[in-house]
Amino acid sequence: MRNGDHPPVLHTLNEDPLIPLNRIHILLCSTAIATVLHRRLFSLFSSPTPISSSLLLLSDLLLAFMWAVTQAFRWRPVRRREHLETLALAVPDHRLPNLDVFICTADPYKEPPISVSSAALSVLAFDYPTDKLSVFVSDDGCSDLTLFAFMEAARFARHWLPFCKEMRVLERCPEVFFQSSHDPRSHEIKLLYQRMKEKIESVMEKGQVGDDLLISEEDHAVFNKWKSFTCSNHPPVIQVLLESSRDMDIMGNPLPNLVYLSREKSSTSFHHFKAGALNALLRVSGVMSNAPIILTMDCDMHCNDPVAPRRAMCYFLDPELSPNLAYVQFPQRFPGVNKNDIYGGEIMRLYQINPRGMDGLKGPNYVGTGCFHSRHSFYRSPSSSPSLLCDLNEQTSDTPFSSEAILRKAHEVASCQYENGTKWGSTIGMRYGSLSEDYHTGYRLHCEGWESVFCDPERPAFFCNIPITLNDVLSQNKRWCLGVLEVFLSKHSPITFGVKKVSFLMGLCYSYDGFWTSWCIPILVYGLLPQLALTYQIPLFPKGSDPWFYLHAYLFLSAYCQDLIDFLASKGTFQRWWSDQRMWLIRGITSYLFGGAQFALKQIGIPAPGFNVTSKVMPDEVTRRYEAGMFEFGIVSPFFVSLGTVAMVNLFSFIIGMANAARKEGGFDEMFVQLFLSAFVVVNSWPIYEAMFLRKDGGRMPRRVTTMSILLAGILYSIAYFLFSE
């Protein structure tokens, strides 16, 4: 570049035009909230029911706090765009940085190997120089079934990669491509895929790899080792399945590297779940390829845009941004959600709206998948890290992956004793101490001075699967809730440590996620207390004709309307927004409540369940009900007892409250707010009533849960009698 020349513009940033309106709204709502809290506080001393007034005050304080931290996301939301044409002119392919891809799996029966291997094939087929691409698969289940699937995928890759490039295929996950493509030119490659799939499914049915499927003595030697392995006790297993320096596709072009890893496991060592697996991948890949850029992906995720790595490079290769850039986060997108997204599976606020708001501050949080990382960010602070642009001038090692020296060192760093006495998990690599290792790691990187970028292109870069049963959805959310709470109540709490180390607004953003559990208190209080008081005609709010009523109405409507505007601005629909807000209420009395309770029990020494893999396999009838928009209950779960109890209390209270208001002059005016709250919960609870009393299919609410819910509702009414009786 000549003196005076400007660096090429690889990306642009635009602020959201709604920022001024957001800030005006913050000012108005802050004033209204302060006024309501002031009135609530002083009415506490004159209330005839001080217990109910105290609970409402506590709920309002928590709602005010969560509203306040939410506004940090609305302070400066931005949108970015990448300029791939400029990148192509400024950085030729031979100058692009090497890229390592990490994919983690743990259970071949919950995470089908055919799907996991298809996900790997989608990234092996990236539109990226193949000699610069390495894919590492971590199998924490140490399953010969998974290894066999990847051996077959490696053979299929020799045909699949040149097919994708010749046909200019955009959807490069074969499992998805062959479900939608009817191009006659794909007939031959489809037959090869079907044969691979049949072999893998045959192995899954048998539960083991038979000798008849192994094609070489080397294959037999590899699988003979599994006879002495168990999932919880085995040495490191590392298998180089493809090596760019030796393996070619059918057109004679080099293939990317593909490596299978199962780190050492011992029943006497703690393995830190997914964070431990990713750290093992960091070390093994560091020995083998040491690429400066790392992409982490879940096993149920596949690439939908083959130029996604080049989009990330538009940021990593920016000389102004690169020195402090830890990662580029892509949003999770879910093509499998049903029409109205009944479980709020898109989680649009977590994966799209909030990251855009954080991007205008120091950058989005890390959500565990679809994220390109700078390898340096896992080892040191930005001030002590060399620039990625300097890394491009370094020569990569020509030592083959399969050399004895490389494999010996890789086995050493994959052992369970390697981390002993080191800083792995504390200041190096993925951070330990939380089930939500992604939230914890991204937060700590920001605290160390790193920044991040949110990349949300028009064509979704990655697609993910979602749970399609309500119990799985709530269990997953409970696990996340427990994980972020572990961070929030640690010495690195975002509300104290974060606001000092990152910034005040970023600390608030991380506090929003970290304090999810607090939602259970106001949701439970507002979902039960006014309704129980309504039954006994005890007013807890201003009359509908009272001027104070309009202040409460303004706060309710403004909060919901702003949330709807955010949702629609992210290309959501009204019906999906309705499902999303309903799931927020459902999570409040299930995932958040039980997550907080589990954390409390853990603190007093009562053991809690560990990490459970969410099953990616569902019976056909469950899938059909989900696609038809029907909630899936079907099992006895504490989540459903909680849901049923709240639903029954609101139904009974609404019926009794309407009858009492009709008999009493001015009854509707006096109890309007409580009648509205009961009606609002009843409308949101329609799928629960339907499952309790109307449905006959296998996804209906179990009779035992319905009985327990009605019994618990009766107990709550009995307690309310002593609380509200004069």
N, C-alpha and C positions, 0 to 999 in steps of 0.2 A: 504494500500500500504506500503511495507517495505521500510526502508531507502535505498536510492540508486536506487530504482525502478523509471523508467521513466513513466510519464502518458501515457495512450494509445493514439495512433495516430488516431484521429477521422476524420481527413481531411488532404489533401495535397494541395499545391499551386505551380503552375509552371508559370514562366514568359513567355510571348509571344516571340518566336524566332525572330520576326520581329522588336523587339525594337531597335537594332543597326541601321537597315536600316531606321527606322522611324526617328531616331535622325540625321542621315546624311541628310535625305530628309529635315528635318526642317532647317538645316544649309544652304543648297543650296537654298531652296525656300525663306528663309528670305533675303538672299543676292539679289536674283532676284527681290523680292517685293520692297525692299528698293531702288534698282536702278530704277525701273519703277516709283515709287512715286517721286523720285528726279527729273526725267525727266519730269513727268507730272506737277510738281510744277513750274519748271522753264519755261516750254512751255506756262504756263498760261498767262504770261505777254506779250507774242508775238502772242497769238492766235487771229485770225480774228473774232472768235466767243467766246468771254470770258464767256458768260453764259453757253454754252455747255461745255467748258473746265472746268469751276468751278463745274458743276454737275458731270462730269466724275471724277474729283479729289475727290469730296466728296464720290462718289460711291467706288472708289478705296481704299480710307481710311477705309470705313466701311467693304469692303471685306477683307482688310488686317487685321483689328481688329478681324473679325469673324474667319478668317483663323488661326490667332494666338491663340485664345482661344480654337479652335478645336484641336490644337496640344497637349493641356494638356491631352486629352483623349488618345493620342498615346505615351505619355512619358513612361508609365509602365503598359500596359495592362497585366492582369493575368488570369489564368484559375484555378478553384478549383475543387476538387473531394472529395466526402464524402465516408467514409468507414463504411457502415451500419453493416457489420459483426463484426467490432471491437466494435461498439456501443452496439450491442446485447450482447457481452461478458462482456463489461465494466459496462453497466448500465441495470440492469433488469427492466422489465416493471413497477414493483411497485415503482421504484425509478425515473421514468420519471416525469418531471414537469407537472402540470395541464395545460390544453390548453383551452382558450376561443376563439371562432370564431365569428367575427362580419360580418353580411351581411346587407347592406343597400338597401332599395327600396323606391320608392316615388309615383309611379303612376301605378295602376294595368292595365291600358289600354295601356300604353307605355312599361311597364315591366310585361309581362304576369305572373300571379301568378303560373301557372303550371311550367314555366321555373325557376322561383325564388325558388319554393319549391324543384324542382329537383336539383338545385345547392346546396341547404341546405342538401338534402339527400346524395349528393356525399361527403360531409364533415362529416356528421353523421356516414358514413361508413368508415371513415379513419381506416387504420391499426394502431390503437392506443388504449390503454386501455380505455374502454367506461366510466369507473367511473372517468376518468380524463379529459373527454371531455365535453364541454358545448358550445352550439350554440345559439347565440343571434341574432334575426332578428329585425332590426329597420325599421318600416313602417312609413315614414314621410307623407304618404298620409292618414293615419288613416282609412284604408279601411277594411270594414268587409269582402270584397271579398278576400283580402290577408290573413286575419286571418283564414277564412274558408279553404283556400287552405292549410295552414300550419297545421290546425287541421287534415285534411285528410292525409297530408304527415306524420304526427306523427303516425297515425294508420297504414299507409303503411310501415313505418320504422320497425315495429315489424316483418314484413315478409322480407323486403328488406335486412336488415343488416345480418341476418343469411344466407340468400341466397348468398350474396357477399362473405362471409367468407367460406362457404362450397364449392362454385364453384370457389373460388380464382379469382374472377372477378377483372380486373384491371380498367376498365371503370365503375366507380360506380355512374355516373349520370344516373338515369333510363331513362330519356328522350333520351339520346344519345345511351345508351346501347341497347334499344329495336329497335332503327332505324337500327342497324348494326348486331345484333345477331339473328341467326336463329337456335340456339341450341334448340332441342326439350325439353331439361330439363328445359328450362326457360318458357315453355308454361303456367304453372299455375301462376307463379309470374307475367307474362305479362298480364294475364287476370285481376289480381288484380290492376295492374297499369292502365289498360284501364278503369276500373270502376272508379278509383279515378279521372282520367283525364276527363271522361265524366261528373262526378258530378261537377267538378270545371268549366268546359266549360259551363255547364248548368247554373250555378250561374252567370258566366260572361255575358251570353246572356240576362238573366233576369235583371242584374244590382243590384241584392240584394239577400240576403240569405233567402230562403223561409223556413217556418216552417216544410215543409215536408222533408227537408234534415237534420234537427236537430234530434239527436238521444237520447238526455237526457235533463232533466230539467236544468241541469247546462249549457248546450249549449244554451238553450233558454234564460237563465238569462244573459249570456255573450253578446249575439247579441241584446237583447232588449236595451242595453245601447247605441247602435249606432244610435237609432232613434233621439237622441238629439244632435249628433255630427255633426260638419262640419269640413272640412279639416283644416281650419285656426283657429278654436276655439274649443278646447276640453281638458279635463283633461288628465293626464297620463293614459295610458292603458297598463297594464302588465299582460300577461297571461302565466302561466307555462304550457306548452303543454306536455313535457316529463320530468320526474324527475328520475334520476338514482337510487335513494334510494327506489323507489316504482314501477317503470314501467319496465317490462320485455319484451323481444321478445318472439316469439313463442317457442323458445328452452329453455326458462327459464333464459336467460342471461340478466343482467341489460343493459338498453339502456342509451345512453348519455342524458344529459340535453338539452332541447329545450325550449327557452323562446321567446315569441313575445313581442315587445315593440313599443309603439307609444308615444313618449315624448309629454309633454304638449305643446299645441300651443295656442297663443293668438295673435290677430291682432294688438295688441299694443306693442308686443315684437319682436325684431329682432332675427332670429333663426340661422343665420350663415350657412345655407344650409347643405351640407354633413358634414362639420367639426363640426357643432353643434350636428348633429345626432350621430356622432362617439364619441363625448365627453359625451353625455348622455349615450351611451352604456358603455363607460369606467366607469362611476360612478355606473350605475346599476349593471354591472357585478362585480364591486368591492365589492358591498354589498352582492351579491349572491354567487359568486364563487371565485373571487379574484385570478384567475390563474396568475402565473408569466409570462406566454407567451400568446400573443394575435395574432391571424391571422385576418387580414382585407381582405375582399373579396367584389368585386362588384357583384350585383345580376345577371349579365349576364355572370358570370364566374363559371366554375365547375372544380372539381378536376379530373385530368387524371392519377394521380399516388398516390395510397393510402398510400404510405410510405413517402410522402412529409414532414409530421411533423417530422419524424425521421431524415430525411436529415437536417432539420433546427436544430435539437437537436445536431447534430454532431458539430455544431459551438457554440451553447449556452452552451453546457456542457464541452467545452474545458476550463480548468482552466486558461490558459494564455489569451485567447481571451474574455472569458465571462465578466470580470469586466467592460469592456468598450464597449461591443457590444449592440447597440441599436436595430438593426433589421437585418433580413436576407431576402433579396429581391429576389424573383423568377421572371424570365422574363414573360411578357405576350406573349402568343402564340395564333394564330388565325387560326383554321382549316377551317373556312368558307370562306377564301379569294379565289377568283377565280384563274384560272390557272396562269395568268400573274399579278395578284394583281394590277389591273388597278388604284386603288386609293392609292397605297402605304400603305395599311392598316396594314401591319406588323410593320411599323415604326421601322425598324430594328436598325437604329442608336440610337433612343431613348431607346428602350427596350432591346437591346442586345450588340451593339458595344460600345456605350458610357459607360454603366454600367461596362463593363469589364475593360475599361480604368480607371474609377474612383475606381474600386476595388483594383487597385494597389497603390492607394493613401490613402484615408481614407474610401473608400467604396462607393457604388452606391447611387444615390438619391432614394427617396421613390416615387413610381409611383402609389400609391393609392390602389393597390390591389395585391393579391398574396404575401403578406409581413407578416412575423412573427416578432412581436415586443416584446421586454422586457417591461413589464408593468412599471418597475421602470423608464425607459427612459422618460416617459410622466410626471413624477413628480419631478425629481431631476437630478442633474448632476452626471456623473459617479463617481466622487471622493466621493460623499456622499451617494452612492447607495450600499446596501449590495449585495454580490455576489449571483447569481442565485443558485450556489451550496450550499449556506447557506439556501436558501429558501427550498431546498429539505428536509431539516431536520425539517422544521416546520410542525406541524400537521394542517391539514385543518379542518374547522369547520364542525360539523356533523348536524348543524341546517338545516332542510329541506328548500328548495327554497320557498315552498308554505306556510311556517309558517307566521302567522300574523305579527310578528315583522319584518321579512325580507322584506315582501311585503310593509309594511308601510314605511320603510326606503327607499326602491327602488322607491316608488312613490314620495317620498320627493326629492330625487336627480334627478328625471326626470322632475321636474317642471321647468317652464321657468324663475322663479325668483331665482333659486338656485345659478346661476353664478354671480348674482349681488354683486359687491363689492369684488369679488375674482380674482384670477390670471388665471382663466380658459381662454384659448385662447391666453394668452400672454406668460406665462412661464410654464403653466401646460396644458397637453393634446394636442390635435390638435390645431395648431396655426390659429388664425383668421386674417382677413385683406387681404385675397386673394381668388379668385375663385378656384385657384389651391392649395387647402389646403395640398395636398400631397407634392408638390414641396417645399412649404413654411415650412412644418413641418420637412421634412427630412433635409433641409438646416439648420434650426435652431438647430436641434439636433446635427448636425456636428459642428456647431459653439459653442455649449456648451461642446464639448470635446468627444462626443460619436462617435463611429465608426460603420460601417455596412459591410455586406458581400453580394456578388452576388453569388447566387446558381443557376447554369444552368445545370441540369442533362441531360443525353442523352435522357431519356424519358421525354417529357414536363410534368411538374407537374400540370399546370393549363391551361385550354383553355378558351378563351373569345370570345364573339361575336363582330362583327364590324358593323359600319354603311355601308349600301350598296347603298346609293344615294349620289351623289356628294355634294348636298346642306347640308346634314347632316354631311358629313365628314368635309366640310369647316367650318360649324357652330361650330362643336366640337373643331376644331383647333383654331378658333377665340377665343373661351372661354378660352382655355389653354393659348393662347398668351396674352390675357388680364390679366389672373391670374398671370402669371410669371412676366409680366411687372409691376404689382402692387408691387411685392416684389423688383424687380430690382431698381425701383425708390423710394424706401422707405429708412428709416434711416438704415435698415439692408441690404443695397445693397451688392450683392456678390463682386462687383468690388472694394468696399471700406471696408465695415465691414467684408465681407467674407475672403478676402485675409489676413486680420490680425488675425481673430479668428480661421480659419481653417488652411489654408496654401495658398501659392500663387497659386499653380496649382489647388487646389480644388476651390478656388475663381474664377479662370478662367473657370473651368468646369461649375459651377453654373451660371456664366455670359453668357455662350453660350446659355443656355435655357432662361435665363432672358431677353436677348436682341434679341429674335427671331424677334421682330417687325422691327429691323433695316434692315433685309433682303429685306423688301419691297422697300427701296430706290434704292440700286444697281440693283435689278431685274427690277424695273420699268424703271430706267434710261437706262440700257443696252437693255431693251426690246422695247424701244420707240425712244430714242434720236438718236442712230446711224442709225436707219431705216428711220426716218424722214429726217435726213441729207443726206442719200443715195438718196432719191427722188430728192433732189436739188443738187446732185453731190458735196457735201461738205465733204472732207475727214477728219475724226477725229482720224485716226490711221495710223501707218506707212504703206508704200506700202508692197506688198507681197515680193518684192525683197530687201527691206531694212533690214539690220541686226537686227534692233530693233524689227522687226516683230517676229523673232524667240524667243525673250525673252517673248513676249506676248503669243506666241504659247506654249512655255514651261510651263508657269504658268497655262494656261487653261488645257492643257493635263495632267499635273502632278496632278492637283487638282482632275480632273475627274477620272484619272487612280487610284489614291490612294483610292478614295471613292469606286471605283469598286472592288479593292483588298480587302478592309475591308468588303465589302458586300459578296463577294464570299467566304472569309474566315469564314464567319458566316453561310455558307451553303445556301446562296442565289443563284439565277440564274441571268444570264445576262438580260433576259427579265424583271424580277422583279426589277432589279436595274434600268433599263431604266424607268420603271413605277415610281419608287421611285424618281429619279431625275426630271422627268416631274412634279410630284406632288409638289416637292420643288419649282419649278417655278410657278406652279399654286397657291400654298399657298402664295407665295410672293406678288402676285397682288390681292389677295382676303383676306384670313384669317389674314395675318400679316398687310396688309394695313388697313382693317376695324377694326381690333383689336386695332391698334394704334390710329385710329381716334376716336373710342369709348372711349378709355382711356382719350384722350385729351378733349373730350366733358364732360366727367365725372368730370375732374379737374376744369372745369369752371362752374360747377353746372347744366349742362344739364343731366337729368336722363337717365340712360342706362338700358336695359333689365337685369333682374336677371338671375338666373341659370335656364336653360331649360333642361329638361330630354330628352336625345336622344331616340327616339322611337326604340324599339326592334321588332316591328311588321311591316311587309311590305306586300303589295299586291303581289299575285303570279306572275303577269306579270313583276313587278319590279325585283323580284328575278330571273326570267328567263332571263331577259336582262342582269342582273349583271353576272350570270353564263356564259352567252355567251360572256362576255367581252365588253359589250357596256356601254358607259358612260350614266348616268341618269341625264338629265336636267329636262325637263317637266314642270317647274314652272318658274314664273318671279321672279328673284332674283338679287339683286345688284351685287352679286358675278359673275353671268353669264354675266352681262353687262360689267363688268371690263374685264373678260376673252375674250368676243367677240370683244371688242374694240382693245385690244392688238393684237389679232389674225388677225383682218382685217388690221390694220396698217402694220403688217409684211408681209401679203400676197400682198397688193398693192405695198409696197416698194420693195419687192423682184422682182415682175414682172417689175416695172418701172426701178429699178436699173439694172436688167439684160439687158433690152432693151437699156438703156443709155450706159452701159459698152460695149455692142456689137458695138455700133455706134462710139465710141471714141477710138482712138488708145491708148493703155495702160490703158484702162478703168478698165479692170479686175484686173490688178496689183495694180492700185491706190485705188480701192474700195473693194479689196478682203476681208478684215476683216469685213466690214459692210455687204457685200453680204453673208458672212458665218454666221454672227449673225442672219440676216433675215431668211436664209435658216434653221438654227438650230431651231428658234422659230416656223417656218412654219411646220417643221417635227413634233415637239412636239405638235403642235396645230391641228393635223389631226383630232382627235375626235371631236374638236369644229367645224371645217368646215363640217364634216360629219353630225353633229347634226343640223347645220344651213341650209344646202342646199340639203342633200341627203336622210336623214331619214324621214320616214312617221309614225313611231310608237309613242306611248305616251311619250317616253323619249326624243324626239327631242327637239331642242332649240325652245322655243316659238317665234312666228313671231315678237312679240313686242320687245323681247330682241334683235333679229337680226337687226331690224330696228333701235333701239336705238344705237346699237354698231356701225353700219355703219355711223349714224349721228355723233356720238362722234368722230369716226375716222376722218371724214371730218373736224370737228372743230379743231382737233389736227393738221391736215395738214394746216389749215388756220393760226394757231398760228405759225407753223414752217416756213411759208412763210415770216412772219415778222422777225423771228429769224435768218433765213439763207439768206434772200435776200440781195444782196449787195446794 
